Amino acid sequence: MILDEKQAKRYVRHFALKEIGVRGQKKLLSSKVLVIGAGGLGSPAILYLASAGVGTIGIVDFDSVDFSNLQRQIIHNTRNIGIPKTTSAQNAVKALNPDVTVRLYDFPVTPDNITDIISEYDFILDCTDRFETKFLVNDACVLAAKPFSHAGVIRFEGQAMTYVPKKGPCLRCLIGEIPHDAVTCKDAGVVGAAVGVLGSVQALEAIKFLLGTGELLCGKVFSFDGLTMQVRVHSIPHADPGCAVCGNTPKILSLSENRNDYQIHSCDTGGETV
């Protein structure tokens, strides 16, 4: 791969980094990242992945842009009210960096389609806001041996972690069963800047993984409190031996056999993402 003159100017700050350089930039341009959720977490993640020159970005979302999204979902704008979030996000990426190929999935991930979707990508970002979907992404990635970054935000605070096959715990190791009575951002509220912090962390995790540099949040949980500006990294280096999906004797061997775990139990089944 030969970088043209415009690319040399666009990525010149990367070239100055010994962790990236020209060789690393070529790696990024040949990489594929899937972002599930084009909302508050997905917005900064997609924009930073695109600006970094990740060559192919897949975007999954089945919701449309709404006025209530614009307080935190910075990839969208007022002119795009009513259009699919995938299309709105694609327009923003193309305006930012025409080097990037964008693939759109304007429908929800399900136990029947998620394995095929993630199979084409090097790294997955879980930018959703429902535990049912988060556990579906987690279980699909564990079963398919796909690395992914999880993040969740509510009010002013959030957390993030990265799963790499056979190198640390998955989301089920930390949470266990899906808390069906969990409070959502729609109920409790969320501040956009806090979501931006966690979405940016997810993008950085993807970039580091693709480059093979730095320390990932694998076996660690990054916690951020925007009210106190406290940042903590908790070490959880080992997977739970009793984990239902990645433990010593896993119970979850097929997504289809556990599809009840991934059903939305709330009355609101829209495509809202953080």
Residue pairs with C-beta under 8 A, 6 or more apart in sequence:
1 26
1 29
1 30
3 11
3 22
3 25
3 26
7 25
7 53
7 99
8 15
10 53
10 97
10 99
11 25
11 53
14 20
14 21
14 24
14 25
14 52
14 53
15 21
15 22
15 25
17 24
19 211
19 213
19 214
20 28
20 211
20 213
24 211
24 213
25 53
27 210
27 211
28 52
28 53
28 54
28 55
28 207
28 210
28 211
29 53
29 54
29 55
29 99
30 55
31 54
31 55
31 56
31 122
31 123
31 210
32 54
32 55
32 56
32 57
32 58
32 120
32 121
32 122
32 123
33 49
33 54
33 56
33 57
33 58
33 121
33 122
33 123
33 124
33 125
33 206
33 210
34 57
34 58
34 60
34 117
34 118
34 120
34 121
34 123
34 124
34 125
35 42
35 45
35 46
35 49
35 57
35 58
35 59
35 60
35 125
35 127
36 42
36 60
36 61
36 109
36 124
36 125
36 126
36 127
36 128
36 133
36 137
37 60
37 61
37 125
37 126
37 127
37 128
37 129
37 273
37 274
38 46
38 59
38 60
38 61
38 63
38 73
38 75
38 76
38 85
38 86
38 88
38 89
38 127
38 273
39 61
39 63
39 69
39 72
39 73
39 85
39 127
39 128
39 129
39 272
39 273
39 274
40 72
40 73
40 127
40 129
40 153
40 185
40 190
40 192
40 195
40 196
40 199
40 273
40 274
41 125
41 127
41 128
41 129
41 151
41 153
41 195
41 198
41 199
41 202
41 273
41 274
42 59
42 61
42 73
42 75
42 89
42 125
42 127
42 199
42 273
43 72
43 73
43 74
43 75
43 76
43 89
43 196
43 199
44 74
44 75
44 195
44 196
44 199
44 200
44 203
45 125
45 127
45 199
45 200
45 202
45 203
45 206
46 57
46 59
46 75
46 89
46 92
46 93
46 203
47 74
47 75
47 92
47 93
47 96
48 200
48 203
48 204
48 207
49 57
49 203
49 206
49 207
50 57
50 93
50 96
50 97
50 100
51 96
51 97
52 203
52 207
53 97
53 99
53 100
54 100
54 206
54 207
54 210
55 99
55 100
55 101
56 100
56 101
56 102
56 103
56 121
57 93
57 100
57 101
57 102
57 103
58 102
58 103
58 104
58 105
58 117
58 120
58 121
59 85
59 86
59 89
59 90
59 102
59 103
59 104
59 105
60 86
60 105
60 107
60 108
60 109
60 117
61 84
61 85
61 86
61 89
61 105
61 106
61 271
61 273
62 84
62 106
62 107
62 108
62 271
63 84
63 85
63 270
63 271
63 272
63 273
64 82
64 83
64 84
64 85
65 73
65 76
65 80
65 81
65 82
65 83
65 84
65 85
65 88
66 81
67 78
67 81
69 76
69 85
70 76
70 77
70 78
71 192
72 190
72 191
72 192
72 195
72 196
72 274
73 85
73 192
73 273
74 192
74 196
75 88
75 89
75 92
76 85
76 88
76 89
76 92
77 88
80 87
80 88
80 91
84 104
84 106
85 271
85 273
86 104
86 105
86 106
87 104
87 106
89 102
90 102
90 104
93 100
93 102
94 100
94 102
105 117
107 113
108 133
108 271
109 117
109 133
109 136
109 137
109 140
110 136
110 262
111 136
111 140
111 255
111 256
111 258
111 259
111 262
112 255
112 256
114 136
114 137
114 140
114 255
115 140
115 143
115 144
115 255
118 124
118 140
118 141
118 144
118 146
119 144
119 146
121 146
122 147
122 209
122 210
123 146
123 147
123 148
123 149
123 206
123 209
123 210
124 137
124 141
124 146
124 147
124 148
124 149
125 148
125 149
125 151
125 202
125 203
125 206
126 133
126 134
126 137
126 138
126 148
126 149
126 150
126 151
127 151
127 199
127 202
127 273
127 274
128 134
128 137
128 273
128 274
129 152
129 184
129 185
129 272
129 273
129 274
130 184
130 264
130 266
131 175
131 178
131 179
131 180
131 182
132 178
132 261
132 262
132 263
132 264
132 265
133 262
133 264
134 150
134 152
134 171
135 171
135 172
135 178
135 261
135 262
136 255
136 261
136 262
137 148
137 150
138 148
138 150
138 163
138 170
138 171
138 172
138 245
139 172
139 245
139 252
139 255
139 258
139 261
140 146
140 255
141 147
141 148
141 163
141 170
142 163
142 165
142 170
142 172
142 245
142 246
143 245
143 252
143 253
143 254
143 255
145 165
145 166
146 165
147 162
147 163
147 164
147 165
147 209
148 162
148 163
149 160
149 161
149 162
149 163
149 201
149 202
149 205
149 206
149 217
150 160
150 161
150 162
150 163
150 171
151 158
151 159
151 160
151 161
151 198
151 199
151 201
151 202
152 158
152 159
152 160
152 198
152 274
153 185
153 190
153 194
153 195
153 198
153 274
154 183
154 184
154 185
154 188
154 189
154 190
155 188
155 189
155 190
155 191
155 194
156 191
156 194
156 225
156 226
156 227
157 194
157 223
157 224
157 225
157 226
157 227
158 194
158 195
158 197
158 198
158 223
158 224
159 198
159 221
159 222
159 223
159 224
160 198
160 201
160 202
160 205
160 217
160 221
160 222
161 169
161 171
161 174
161 217
161 218
161 220
161 221
161 222
162 168
162 205
162 209
162 216
162 217
162 218
162 220
163 169
163 170
163 171
163 218
164 209
164 216
164 218
167 218
167 219
168 218
168 219
168 220
168 236
168 237
168 238
168 239
169 219
169 236
169 238
169 239
169 240
169 243
169 246
170 239
170 243
170 245
170 246
172 240
172 243
172 244
172 245
172 246
173 236
173 239
173 240
173 243
173 246
173 247
174 221
174 236
178 261
180 265
184 266
185 274
186 268
186 272
190 274
191 226
193 226
194 224
194 226
195 274
197 224
197 226
198 224
201 217
201 222
201 224
205 216
205 217
208 214
208 215
208 216
209 216
217 233
219 235
219 236
219 237
219 238
220 233
220 234
220 235
220 236
220 237
221 233
221 234
221 236
222 231
222 232
222 233
223 230
223 231
223 232
223 233
223 234
224 230
224 231
225 231
239 246
239 247
240 246
240 247
241 247
241 248
242 248
243 250
244 250
244 251
244 252
245 251
245 252
252 258
255 262
